[in-house]
Amino acid sequence: MTDSILKRNVMRRVRTIHVVRPFVNETTLATLVAIAALWGIGREVWVAKVFENTPVDIVSATRFFASAFSETELVVQALTLATVVALAYLARAFVRTLTPTFTPARVSL
């Protein structure tokens, strides 16, 4: 290989990384995990029927969802936990993004 071909290949890879890097971060990964986990839950469980059978009372609904979680397959439990963790991370990232907006400016005297 000549130096110009090698340089062109290296620079093409550098440009690709430079373009892709802003889109690949922890928030993007958490979003993709949440979407994939929710899609997987939708494939494994008839979600409309679960919500149709949910009691109106908050205490009964809590017991219903706890029972539904414990009675379901391991795959659905893992996907549910992955969704909860990913959404918790996204909520944390969102709050950390907004915190400087609502923090009053410090005045030094």
C-alpha positions in Angstrom: 0.0 0.0 0.0 1.2 3.5 -0.7 1.2 6.2 1.9 -1.7 8.1 0.2 -4.0 5.0 0.2 -3.1 4.3 3.9 -3.7 8.0 4.8 -7.0 8.0 3.0 -8.2 4.9 4.8 -7.1 6.3 8.2 -8.7 9.7 7.6 -12.0 8.0 6.4 -12.1 6.1 9.7 -11.3 9.2 11.7 -14.1 11.1 10.0 -16.6 8.2 10.6 -15.7 8.2 14.3 -16.0 12.0 14.5 -19.5 11.8 12.9 -20.8 8.9 15.0 -19.3 9.8 18.4 -21.9 12.4 19.4 -24.7 9.8 18.9 -23.1 7.0 20.9 -23.3 7.8 24.6 -24.8 6.4 27.7 -28.2 8.1 27.2 -28.5 6.7 23.7 -27.6 3.2 25.0 -30.2 3.5 27.8 -32.8 4.6 25.3 -32.1 1.7 23.0 -32.2 -0.7 25.9 -35.5 0.6 27.1 -37.0 0.5 23.6 -35.7 -3.1 23.0 -36.9 -4.3 26.4 -40.4 -2.8 25.9 -40.6 -4.3 22.4 -39.6 -7.7 23.9 -42.2 -7.4 26.6 -44.8 -6.6 24.0 -43.8 -9.7 22.1 -44.0 -12.0 25.1 -47.1 -10.6 26.9 -50.5 -9.4 25.7 -50.1 -6.0 27.4 -53.7 -4.9 26.6 -55.1 -7.8 28.5 -52.9 -7.1 31.5 -54.2 -3.5 31.7 -57.7 -4.6 31.0 -57.6 -6.9 34.0 -56.0 -4.3 36.3 -58.1 -3.4 39.3 -59.1 0.3 39.8 -58.1 0.4 43.5 -54.4 1.4 44.0 -53.7 -1.2 46.7 -55.3 -4.0 44.6 -53.5 -2.8 41.5 -50.2 -2.9 43.4 -50.9 -6.5 44.5 -52.0 -7.4 41.0 -48.8 -6.1 39.3 -46.6 -7.7 42.0 -48.4 -11.0 41.5 -48.3 -10.6 37.7 -44.5 -10.0 37.8 -43.8 -13.0 40.1 -46.0 -15.3 38.0 -44.6 -14.4 34.6 -41.7 -16.1 32.8 -38.1 -15.2 33.6 -37.6 -13.5 30.3 -40.4 -11.1 31.0 -39.0 -10.4 34.5 -35.6 -9.7 33.1 -37.0 -7.4 30.4 -39.1 -5.6 33.0 -36.1 -5.0 35.2 -34.0 -3.8 32.2 -36.8 -1.4 31.3 -37.0 0.0 34.9 -33.2 0.4 35.1 -32.9 2.1 31.7 -35.8 4.4 32.5 -34.4 5.3 35.9 -31.1 6.1 34.2 -32.8 8.3 31.6 -34.8 10.1 34.4 -31.5 10.7 36.3 -29.9 12.1 33.1 -32.9 14.3 32.4 -32.8 15.7 35.9 -29.1 16.3 35.8 -29.5 18.1 32.5 -32.2 20.4 33.9 -30.6 21.0 37.3 -28.4 24.0 36.2 -31.5 25.6 34.7 -33.3 25.7 38.0 -30.3 26.3 40.3 -30.1 30.0 41.3 -26.9 31.8 40.3 -24.4 32.2 43.2 -23.6 35.7 44.0 -20.1 36.3 45.4 -19.7 39.4 47.6 
